[in-house]
């Protein structure tokens, strides 16, 4: 008979096993060798290599569709980092077909990244149509070689034995859907985490902590599992398996340092591009971590398949170097005639990428309106110029193109063959406008040059000059809305055409990149230099040897809200208005209080007179009887009648009015 002590010990062991996610029936024989394509689940690095000479692999993965939004977010990370042999950092992309642009898939493949599947429609518990259909689409529509599509990740990380059966039966090489955390039977500590393994003898991971089913009785010879190691903080608390909340630098540095000083199991960075989009600082911190990690000896940035390839033939880190085929070599793997279409790394800026045209389509590029053109890198960063003669917008690069033979070049960006309307000599013109988003001092220091540069674009005259004469604060139509009134002088041969252009809405769009906003309806342009009064020389003039500031006043029709020292008088205006309002309020309160006091006095006087007139007097009340009439105000006629009726009906009436005359005397 089993003793109570033994039973208690058994219960404790079972409880501890359950708490740590123990899988006690996993058994992998010594006959399972990597040379035969079989690798047991273990914390020991393959090949018997000492921990200090084991490569520390870092794998970045991205899930879901590859779009013009998601692709740059990942490339802006991978393109910033390289291995010590010069190979750029690759990523493994788990692609769901919905919303994916096949041309963008080609782009990342030709850059040396790995393409894996994530089903057609991103459905939980996918069937064979979803899993195999995604691989077929990537091969037939995106042109990725089928033998290069080896991996799969279950949507929402909801996995099942049936999925692994489908993978094994349809030529997949590995799965990466099952979460792993420490402490567990196969990952006892942060420094000893399980390496990837094949499922020849089942799955030893505790799937109870994940979102699917698995068991040690499954048999999928040769099919690898690349665990999704959870991100855990310094206390061992699980933060997440993907898209962790917190500081990416601190979290991943902790995971890296723990592995690097331990058995060097691969470090997986599993994310969605949307996680980066939601908070751009995450990409910055992640880049900081990768910059730190890649500086450590024997650290490599690779794909999932590159890790598994090394495990099949492990060599010390000193002998390992990741391969990176050139774009030309990878392009030859795509269907014959495939053109390489690559979007700029930084995106299109003021435009969207059209993979069918293989270029950024800029805002208003195809219509006669203010917009943007492509720069040398293919991004939409160059603003359109304006042709005053033809009244059209055009890209500056078109003006630089050689004109057809026999044609006359047009000034100001006019089309070739047109006769430009240019004057023989430069003329001055004045531009006045009200702007917001700045102050006079800030405008003069940081905005003036940019504004002039933009205004000069309207002249079409390479010899034109621009000078900001002055900038002064003025009060807006609404209280507390300060504006800056700016006066600019331009000298150009195309003065007439420039004035006409400034009378259109072009200037509002033109000056937006300078960081200011032009107040609608305030732009005025006219021929002639601005009039700036000359300061008078009187007792208040500057001493000899000093240069006094010109007495600049706002043009007629504007309100001068500036003090003598150039600062805004808004505070004085607000103080005056508040003082006036307070004075009126005090007067009204005093008037109301006087009126109420007078009304109360009149009411009390009138009430006392009426009360004394109508209160009854009892000359000789009966002994021991007291009659009291209490009035809070003068009784009305109706109330008097009611009181007389009450007295006439009262039993006291006989004692008050029915006594013998002699008793009354």
C-alpha positions in Angstrom: 0.0 0.0 0.0 1.3 3.4 -1.0 2.1 5.6 1.9 0.6 9.0 2.4 4.0 10.6 2.0 4.5 9.0 -1.4 1.1 10.1 -2.5 1.8 13.7 -1.4 5.1 13.7 -3.2 3.4 12.4 -6.4 0.8 15.1 -6.2 3.5 17.8 -5.8 5.4 16.5 -8.7 2.3 16.4 -10.9 1.4 19.9 -9.8 4.9 21.2 -10.6 4.9 19.5 -14.0 1.5 21.1 -14.8 2.7 24.5 -13.6 5.8 24.4 -15.8 4.0 22.9 -18.8 5.8 19.6 -18.6 5.5 17.1 -21.5 6.8 13.9 -19.9 6.2 11.4 -22.7 8.5 12.9 -25.4 11.1 10.5 -26.5 13.6 11.0 -29.4 16.0 8.2 -30.0 19.7 8.6 -30.7 19.2 7.3 -34.2 17.6 10.7 -35.1 20.5 12.5 -36.7 20.6 15.7 -38.7 22.5 13.9 -41.4 19.3 11.9 -41.9 17.1 15.0 -41.8 16.0 14.3 -38.2 16.7 16.7 -35.3 15.5 16.0 -31.7 14.1 18.9 -29.6 17.0 20.0 -27.4 18.6 22.9 -25.6 22.0 21.7 -26.9 23.2 23.4 -30.0 23.5 20.9 -32.9 26.8 19.4 -33.9 28.2 19.5 -30.4 29.7 23.0 -30.9 30.6 24.8 -27.7 28.3 27.6 -26.8 30.9 30.3 -27.3 31.4 29.3 -31.0 27.7 28.9 -31.9 26.3 31.5 -34.2 23.7 33.8 -32.6 21.0 34.0 -35.2 18.4 36.8 -35.3 15.3 36.3 -37.4 12.9 39.1 -38.3 9.5 38.0 -39.6 6.4 40.0 -40.8 2.9 38.6 -41.1 0.0 39.5 -43.5 -0.3 41.2 -46.9 2.6 43.0 -48.6 1.2 46.4 -49.6 2.6 49.8 -50.5 2.1 50.6 -46.8 3.5 47.6 -45.1 6.5 46.9 -47.4 8.4 50.2 -46.7 8.0 49.8 -43.0 9.9 46.5 -43.0 12.4 47.5 -45.7 13.2 50.6 -43.7 14.5 48.3 -41.0 16.2 45.6 -43.0 18.0 48.0 -45.4 19.7 49.8 -42.4 21.5 46.7 -41.2 24.1 44.3 -42.7 26.0 41.2 -41.7 29.8 41.5 -41.3 30.3 40.0 -44.8 28.2 42.8 -46.3 25.0 40.8 -46.8 21.9 43.0 -46.1 19.6 41.9 -43.4 16.8 39.8 -44.8 13.3 39.1 -43.4 10.9 36.2 -43.6 7.5 37.4 -44.9 4.4 35.3 -44.1 2.2 36.4 -46.9 -1.6 36.3 -46.9 -3.0 36.7 -50.4 -5.8 39.2 -49.7 -4.6 42.7 -50.5 -1.1 41.6 -51.5 0.4 43.2 -54.6 2.3 40.5 -56.5 4.8 43.0 -57.9 5.8 43.9 -54.3 6.3 40.3 -53.5 8.8 40.1 -56.4 10.5 43.1 -55.1 11.2 41.7 -51.6 12.2 38.3 -53.1 14.8 39.9 -55.4 16.2 41.8 -52.4 17.1 38.5 -50.8 14.1 38.1 -48.5 12.3 34.8 -47.8 8.6 34.3 -48.9 6.4 32.0 -46.8 2.6 31.5 -46.6 -0.1 32.8 -44.3 -3.2 31.4 -46.2 -5.3 33.0 -48.9 -7.9 34.9 -46.7 -6.2 34.9 -43.3 -8.8 32.6 -41.8 -8.5 30.7 -38.5 -8.3 26.9 -38.8 -7.5 27.0 -42.5 -8.1 24.0 -44.8 -6.1 22.7 -47.6 -7.5 25.2 -50.1 -6.4 28.1 -47.9 -2.9 26.7 -47.2 -2.0 25.2 -50.5 -3.9 27.9 -52.4 -1.7 30.6 -51.0 1.5 28.8 -52.1 0.0 28.3 -55.5 -0.9 32.0 -55.9 2.6 33.0 -54.8 4.2 30.7 -57.4 1.8 31.4 -60.3 0.8 35.0 -59.8 3.8 36.5 -58.0 6.2 34.2 -59.8 8.1 33.0 -56.8 9.7 29.6 -57.4 7.6 26.9 -55.6 10.6 25.2 -54.1 11.6 28.5 -52.4 8.2 28.7 -50.6 8.9 26.3 -47.7 7.3 27.9 -44.6 3.9 28.5 -43.1 2.4 30.3 -40.1 -1.2 29.8 -38.9 -3.4 32.9 -38.9 -4.0 34.1 -35.4 -1.5 31.4 -34.4 -4.5 28.9 -34.2 -2.8 25.7 -35.2 -3.8 22.0 -35.4 -2.5 18.6 -36.3 -4.6 18.7 -39.5 -2.6 21.8 -40.6 0.7 20.0 -40.1 -0.7 17.0 -42.1 -1.4 19.4 -45.0 2.0 20.9 -44.8 3.8 17.5 -44.8 1.7 16.2 -47.7 2.2 19.3 -49.9 5.9 19.9 -49.9 6.3 22.4 -47.1 9.5 22.2 -45.1 8.7 24.0 -41.8 6.0 25.6 -39.6 6.4 28.5 -37.2 3.1 28.7 -35.2 3.7 27.2 -31.8 4.7 29.5 -28.9 7.4 28.6 -26.4 8.3 30.1 -23.1 10.4 29.3 -20.1 10.5 27.5 -17.7 9.3 24.4 -19.3 10.5 20.8 -19.8 12.3 21.6 -23.0 13.2 25.3 -22.1 14.2 25.3 -18.5 15.5 28.8 -18.3 16.0 32.1 -20.3 19.5 31.0 -21.2 18.5 27.5 -22.2 15.7 27.6 -24.7 14.8 24.8 -27.1 16.3 24.9 -30.6 14.2 24.2 -33.7 13.5 20.5 -34.2 11.8 18.1 -36.6 8.5 16.4 -35.8 9.7 12.9 -36.5 8.8 11.9 -32.9 6.1 14.3 -32.1 5.9 17.8 -30.6 7.3 18.1 -27.1 6.1 21.7 -26.6 3.3 22.5 -24.1 0.6 23.7 -26.5 -1.7 24.5 -23.6 0.1 27.8 -23.3 -0.5 28.4 -27.0 -3.7 28.7 -29.1 -3.8 25.2 -30.7 -3.5 21.5 -30.3 -0.4 19.3 -30.5 0.9 16.0 -29.0 3.9 13.8 -28.8 2.1 11.2 -30.8 2.1 13.2 -34.0 4.5 12.0 -36.7 5.6 14.3 -39.4 9.1 13.1 -40.5 11.3 15.9 -41.8 8.8 18.7 -41.1 10.5 21.3 -38.9 9.0 23.4 -36.1 10.6 26.9 -35.7 9.2 27.8 -32.3 7.8 31.3 -31.6 9.8 32.1 -28.5 7.7 34.4 -26.3 9.1 37.8 -25.2 9.5 37.7 -21.4 10.6 40.5 -19.1 13.3 40.4 -16.4 10.8 38.7 -14.0 10.0 36.0 -16.6 6.5 37.4 -17.2 5.3 36.8 -20.8 4.9 40.1 -22.6 3.9 38.7 -26.0 4.8 36.3 -28.7 4.4 39.0 -31.4 4.3 42.9 -31.4 5.3 43.3 -27.7 4.2 46.2 -25.7 7.0 48.2 -24.1 10.4 49.5 -25.2 11.5 47.3 -28.1 15.2 48.1 -27.5 15.1 47.0 -23.8 12.9 44.0 -24.4 14.9 42.5 -27.3 18.2 43.4 -25.8 17.2 41.4 -22.7 16.2 38.4 -24.9 19.5 38.7 -26.9 21.8 38.9 -23.9 20.1 36.0 -22.2 20.6 33.8 -25.2 24.1 35.1 -26.1 25.4 34.2 -22.7 23.6 30.8 -22.8 22.9 28.2 -25.4 22.4 30.8 -28.2 19.0 29.6 -29.4 17.8 31.8 -32.3 16.2 35.1 -31.4 12.9 35.7 -33.3 11.5 39.2 -33.8 7.9 38.5 -34.8 5.8 41.5 -35.8 3.2 43.0 -38.1 3.9 46.2 -40.1 0.9 47.7 -38.4 2.7 47.6 -35.1 5.4 49.8 -36.5 2.9 52.1 -38.2 0.9 52.6 -34.9 4.0 54.0 -33.2 6.9 55.1 -35.4 9.2 55.2 -32.4 9.1 51.4 -32.2 11.0 51.2 -35.5 13.6 53.6 -34.2 14.1 51.6 -31.0 14.2 48.3 -32.9 16.9 49.7 -35.2 18.9 50.7 -32.1 18.7 47.2 -30.8 19.7 45.6 -34.1 22.7 48.0 -34.4 23.7 46.9 -30.9 23.3 43.2 -31.6 25.1 43.1 -34.9 28.2 44.6 -33.2 28.5 41.5 -31.0 30.8 38.8 -32.3 29.3 35.8 -34.1 25.9 37.4 -34.6 24.1 36.9 -37.8 20.9 38.4 -39.4 19.2 35.6 -41.4 15.9 34.1 -42.4 14.1 31.1 -40.9 15.3 28.8 -43.7 18.9 30.0 -43.3 18.8 28.9 -39.6 17.4 25.5 -40.6 20.0 25.1 -43.3 22.8 25.7 -40.8 21.3 23.1 -38.4 21.3 20.5 -41.1 25.0 21.1 -41.5 26.3 23.0 -38.4 29.7 24.6 -38.4 31.3 26.9 -35.9 30.5 30.6 -36.1 34.1 31.3 -37.1 33.5 29.2 -40.3 29.9 30.5 -41.0 29.0 33.2 -43.4 25.4 33.8 -44.6 24.9 33.8 -48.4 23.2 36.6 -50.2 22.6 36.1 -54.0 22.6 39.2 -56.1 19.4 40.8 -57.4 20.3 39.7 -60.9 20.7 36.1 -59.8 17.4 36.1 -58.0 15.7 37.8 -60.9 16.7 35.0 -63.1 14.7 32.6 -60.8 11.5 34.5 -61.7 9.5 33.7 -64.8 11.3 34.7 -68.0 10.6 38.3 -69.0 9.8 39.4 -65.4 10.8 43.1 -65.0 12.2 44.1 -61.7 10.0 46.8 -60.2 11.3 48.3 -57.0 9.6 51.1 -55.0 11.9 53.7 -53.4 12.9 52.7 -49.9 11.5 55.8 -48.3 8.1 55.5 -50.1 6.6 57.9 -52.6 6.1 60.9 -50.2 3.5 63.0 -52.1 2.2 60.1 -54.2 1.4 56.4 -54.3 3.3 53.5 -55.9 1.7 51.9 -59.0 3.3 48.5 -59.4 1.8 48.0 -62.8 3.6 51.2 -64.0 6.5 50.5 -61.7 6.7 54.1 -60.5 5.4 56.6 -58.0 2.3 58.4 -59.2 2.5 61.9 -57.9 -0.3 64.1 -56.7 -1.9 66.0 -59.6 0.8 64.7 -61.9 -1.5 64.2 -64.9 -3.7 67.3 -64.6 -3.1 71.0 -64.9 -3.0 71.9 -61.2 -0.4 72.5 -58.5 1.2 69.2 -57.5 4.4 67.2 -57.3 6.9 65.5 -59.6 9.4 62.7 -59.2 12.9 63.4 -58.1 16.1 61.5 -59.1 15.2 58.7 -56.7 11.7 58.3 -58.1 10.0 59.9 -55.1 7.3 62.6 -55.4 9.2 65.5 -53.7 9.6 68.1 -56.5 6.9 70.8 -56.7 5.5 71.7 -60.1 6.4 75.0 -61.7 4.0 77.4 -63.4 4.0 78.6 -67.0 2.6 82.2 -67.0 2.2 82.3 -70.8 0.5 79.0 -71.3 -1.1 79.1 -67.8 -0.1 75.5 -67.1 1.7 73.7 -64.4 4.7 71.5 -65.4 7.5 69.5 -63.9 10.8 71.3 -63.7 12.6 68.5 -65.4 10.5 69.1 -68.6 11.9 72.6 -68.8 15.4 71.3 -68.6 14.9 68.9 -71.5 16.5 70.0 -74.8 14.1 71.9 -77.1 13.2 70.5 -80.6 15.3 71.8 -83.4 14.1 75.1 -84.7 12.2 76.0 -81.7 12.7 78.9 -79.4 13.2 78.1 -75.7 10.6 79.7 -73.5 11.4 81.6 -70.4 9.5 80.9 -67.2 9.1 77.3 -68.2 6.9 78.0 -71.3 6.6 75.2 -73.8 9.1 75.2 -76.6 8.0 77.2 -79.6 6.0 79.8 -77.6 7.1 83.4 -77.6 7.8 84.4 -74.0 6.4 87.7 -72.7 9.5 89.1 -71.1 10.4 92.7 -70.4 13.6 94.3 -71.4 14.6 95.3 -67.9 13.9 94.1 -64.4 11.0 95.8 -62.6 10.2 95.8 -58.9 6.9 94.6 -57.5 5.5 94.4 -54.1 3.8 91.4 -52.5 1.9 91.8 -49.2 0.2 89.1 -47.3 -0.9 88.0 -43.8 0.4 84.7 -42.6 -0.1 82.5 -39.5 1.9 79.8 -37.8 4.9 82.1 -37.1 6.0 85.3 -35.4 7.8 88.3 -36.8 11.1 87.2 -35.3 10.7 83.6 -36.3 9.6 84.5 -39.8 12.7 86.7 -40.3 15.0 84.1 -38.9 13.7 80.9 -40.3 11.0 81.4 -42.9 12.0 84.5 -45.0 14.5 82.6 -47.2 12.2 79.7 -47.9 9.3 82.1 -48.8 11.5 84.0 -51.2 12.7 80.8 -52.8 9.2 79.7 -53.4 8.1 83.1 -54.7 11.0 83.3 -57.1 9.7 80.0 -58.7 6.7 82.0 -59.9 8.8 84.5 -61.8 10.4 82.1 -64.2 13.4 84.4 -64.1 16.7 83.0 -63.0 18.1 86.5 -62.4 15.1 87.6 -60.2 15.8 88.7 -56.7 13.6 88.7 -53.6 13.8 90.6 -50.3 11.6 90.5 -47.3 11.2 94.2 -46.4 9.5 93.7 -43.1 7.3 91.4 -41.0 5.0 92.9 -38.3 2.4 91.5 -36.0 -1.2 92.5 -36.6 -4.4 91.6 -34.8 -6.8 89.2 -36.6 -10.5 89.6 -36.9 -11.0 87.5 -33.9 -9.6 88.3 -30.5 -6.3 86.7 -29.7 -5.7 85.6 -33.3 -2.3 87.1 -34.2 -1.1 87.3 -37.8 2.1 88.5 -39.3 1.9 91.0 -42.1 4.7 90.4 -44.5 5.9 92.8 -47.2 8.2 91.4 -49.9 10.0 93.1 -52.8 10.7 91.2 -56.0 12.7 92.4 -59.0 12.2 90.4 -62.2 11.9 90.8 -65.9 8.6 89.0 -65.8 7.0 91.4 -63.3 3.6 91.6 -65.1 3.2 87.9 -65.4 4.3 87.4 -61.8 1.7 89.8 -60.5 -1.0 88.0 -62.4 0.2 84.6 -61.0 0.1 86.0 -57.5 -3.5 87.0 -57.9 -4.5 83.3 -58.3 -4.7 80.7 -55.6 -1.2 79.3 -56.6 0.5 81.1 -53.8 -1.4 79.2 -51.1 -0.2 75.9 -52.3 3.3 77.2 -53.1 4.0 78.5 -49.6 2.6 75.5 -47.7 6.0 73.6 -47.5 7.6 76.6 -45.8 5.6 75.9 -42.7 3.3 79.0 -42.8 -0.3 79.4 -43.7 -1.4 82.3 -45.9 -4.6 83.9 -44.7 -7.1 83.7 -47.6 -7.9 87.1 -49.2 -4.9 88.9 -47.8 -2.5 88.5 -50.7 -1.9 91.7 -52.7 0.6 92.1 -55.5 1.3 95.3 -57.5 4.1 96.8 -59.6 6.4 99.1 -57.9 8.7 99.0 -54.9 7.2 98.9 -51.4 7.0 102.3 -49.7 9.0 102.4 -46.4 9.0 105.8 -44.7 12.4 107.2 -43.9 12.9 107.8 -40.2 12.9 111.5 -39.2 16.0 112.9 -37.6 15.0 114.6 -34.4 15.8 114.5 -30.8 14.7 110.9 -30.7 17.1 109.9 -33.5 20.0 107.5 -32.8 23.2 109.0 -31.6 26.0 109.6 -34.0 27.8 106.4 -35.1 24.7 104.2 -34.5 22.2 103.0 -37.1 18.6 103.4 -36.1 15.9 101.0 -37.2 13.6 102.3 -39.9 10.2 103.4 -38.8 8.2 100.7 -40.4 4.5 101.0 -40.2 1.8 98.6 -41.5 0.2 99.6 -44.8 -3.0 101.6 -44.8 -6.0 99.7 -43.9 -4.4 97.4 -41.4 -4.5 97.7 -37.6 -1.3 98.3 -35.9 -1.3 96.1 -32.8 2.4 96.5 -32.2 4.2 98.5 -29.5 7.1 100.8 -30.2 9.6 98.0 -29.5 8.0 95.7 -32.0 6.2 93.4 -29.5 2.5 92.6 -29.7 0.0 94.7 -27.8 -2.5 91.9 -27.5 -2.1 91.8 -23.7 -3.0 95.5 -23.4 -6.0 95.0 -25.6 -7.2 92.1 -23.6 -6.6 94.0 -20.3 -8.6 97.0 -21.6 -11.5 94.8 -22.7 -11.6 92.9 -19.4 -11.5 96.1 -17.4 -14.4 97.6 -19.3 -16.4 94.4 -18.9 -15.7 94.4 -15.1 -16.7 98.0 -14.8 -20.0 97.4 -16.5 -20.7 94.4 -14.4 -20.1 96.3 -11.2 -22.4 99.1 -12.3 -25.2 96.6 -13.1 -24.8 94.8 -9.8 -24.9 98.1 -7.9 -28.0 99.2 -9.7 -29.9 96.0 -9.1 -29.0 96.0 -5.4 -30.3 99.6 -5.0 -33.5 98.8 -6.8 -34.1 95.7 -4.6 -33.4 97.7 -1.4 -35.8 100.4 -2.3 -38.5 97.9 -3.2 -38.0 96.1 0.1 -38.3 99.3 2.1 -41.5 100.4 0.3 -43.1 96.9 0.8 -42.3 96.9 4.5 -43.8 100.4 5.0 -46.9 99.7 3.0 -47.4 96.3 4.8 -47.1 97.8 8.3 -49.7 100.4 7.4 -52.2 97.8 6.1 -51.5 95.5 9.1 -52.2 98.1 11.7 -55.4 99.1 9.9 -56.9 95.7 9.7 -55.7 93.8 12.8 -58.7 93.4 15.1 -58.5 94.9 18.7 -60.2 93.1 21.6 -60.9 95.7 24.4 -62.0 93.4 27.1 -61.3 89.7 26.5 -62.5 87.2 28.8 -60.3 86.1 31.6 -57.8 83.5 30.6 -58.6 83.8 27.0 -56.1 85.2 24.5 -56.9 85.6 20.8 -53.9 86.1 18.5 -54.0 87.0 14.8 -50.6 86.6 13.0 -50.1 88.1 9.6 -47.0 87.9 7.5 -48.3 90.5 5.1 -51.2 92.9 4.7 -54.5 90.8 4.3 -56.4 91.1 1.1 -60.1 91.9 0.9 -61.0 88.2 0.5 -58.8 87.3 3.4 -60.5 89.9 5.7 -63.9 88.4 4.7 -62.7 84.9 5.6 -61.4 86.2 9.0 -64.7 87.9 9.8 -66.6 84.7 9.0 -64.3 82.6 11.1 -64.7 84.9 14.1 -68.5 85.0 13.7 -68.6 81.2 13.8 -66.1 80.7 16.6 -67.2 79.7 20.1 -65.1 82.6 21.4 -67.4 85.1 19.7 -69.9 85.0 22.6 -67.2 85.8 25.2 -65.8 88.5 23.0 -68.9 90.3 21.7 -71.8 88.9 23.7 -70.8 90.0 27.2 -73.1 92.4 29.2 -72.3 96.0 28.7 -71.4 96.5 32.4 -68.7 93.9 32.1 -67.2 95.7 29.2 -66.8 98.9 31.3 
